[in-house]
Amino acid sequence: MAKILIVDDDADITEGMKAVLESRGHQVFHAPDGRQGLEAVRRERPHLVILDVMMETGDAGFSVARALKKDPGFRGIPILMLTALKEKSGFDFKENTGDPDWLPVDAFADKPLKPEQLISEVDRLLAGG
């Protein structure tokens, strides 16, 4: 199936998503922070990146997304951004999804993501939607 990179510093969330995605036949890689995430993208060339917002800094995920979408070699890789910020702040990022400057991601979902939601989003993004 697809090569999927999860960039998230929460080991429990990562292991849960990895188990769900591997059960669907995907090859899953993990990076615990933005810097290692960018290195993993260059090394593994994933078909999809699942990216947390808050890692080593409160906005590390935004920086990674911007770096990937500015790079001609990686801008075509879909990014599913996950966060618990809506729950904590009340701010809904979904209306800004796709903004090339502020939030250049292909989809945005709130943590915790149920397995069926994860599968649905991943399938949709891999299909080009």
N, C-alpha and C positions, 0 to 999 in steps of 0.2 A: 504494500500500500504506500503510504506517504512517510516521509521523514519529518518529524515534528520536534521543534525545540521549545522547551518550556524554560522561561527565564523568570525565576521566582525564588525568593529567599525563605519561603515557608515550606519546610520539608514535608509536613503532613499534607498540605494542599498538593504539592508536586507529586508525591507518591500516589495519592488518590487519582489524580488526573492521568498519571503514567499508567496505572493499572487499567483504567477504563480504556485509554487509547490503545494500549498494547493488546487488550482483549479484542479489539477491532482489527488487529493486524498491522497497526502502525509501528514504525521504528521511532522510539522516543529518546531524545537527549535532554540533558538538563544543565543549566548554568545558574548559579546562585546569586549573581549580580549582573549589573549592566555591562561592565567591562568584559567579564567572561562570556556574557551573552553575545556580544559583538564578535569576540574571537571564535565562538562556537559557530556563528552564522558563516563566517569566512571558511572555517574548517569543514563543517558538515554540509553546507549548502541545503538547508531544510526547505521543504515545500510550504511550511507554515510555521509561524512563531507565535507562541502564546506568551504574553508579556505582562508581568505585574507592574503596577505603577510605583509603589513604594518599596524600595529595596535599600540599598546603601544610603540613598537620600530620598527625600519625600517625593521627588519627581524623576527619579532615575529612569523609569519606564518611558516617560515622555522623551527624554534625551536619546534613548536607544531607538525609539520609533522614528524620531527625526533623522538620526544618523542613517538608518536603513533606507528611509524613503528618499534621502538626498543622494544616495549612492546608486549610480545607474546599474551596477551589478546585482543589487539587492532590492531595488524599489518595487519589483514585481512580486516579492514574497508577501503574501497576505499576513496581516498582524491582527490577532485577537487579543485585545487588552482586557485584563481583569483587575478589579480593585474592590476594596471594601470602603472606599471613600464616601460613596453615597450614603451608606449606613451610618458613617461617622459624622459626615458634614451636611448631608441633605442635598448636596450638589449632584446633579445628574449630568454626566459627561456625554451621554448618548446623542444629544442634539448637536454636539460639536464633532462627532466622529467623522473622519474624512477631511477635516479642515487641514490643508496642506502645511500650514505654519504652526498651528497650535496643537492639533491632535491628529496627526497623519496615520491613523490606523483604519483598518477595514471593518472592524466590529469591536464593540465594547460590551462587556458583561460584568455584572456585579457578583462578587464573591459572597457567599459560597455558591458555586455553580453546580447544579444537580447533574449527575451523569448523563441523563437524556438531553439536557440543555447543551452540555459540552459536546456530545456526539453530533447533535443537530447543527451547532455553530461550525464545528470543524468540517463536517460534510459539506455544508453550504459554501464555506470559504474555499475548500479544496476544489469544489465544482466551478469556482469562478464567480460565485454570487456573493 
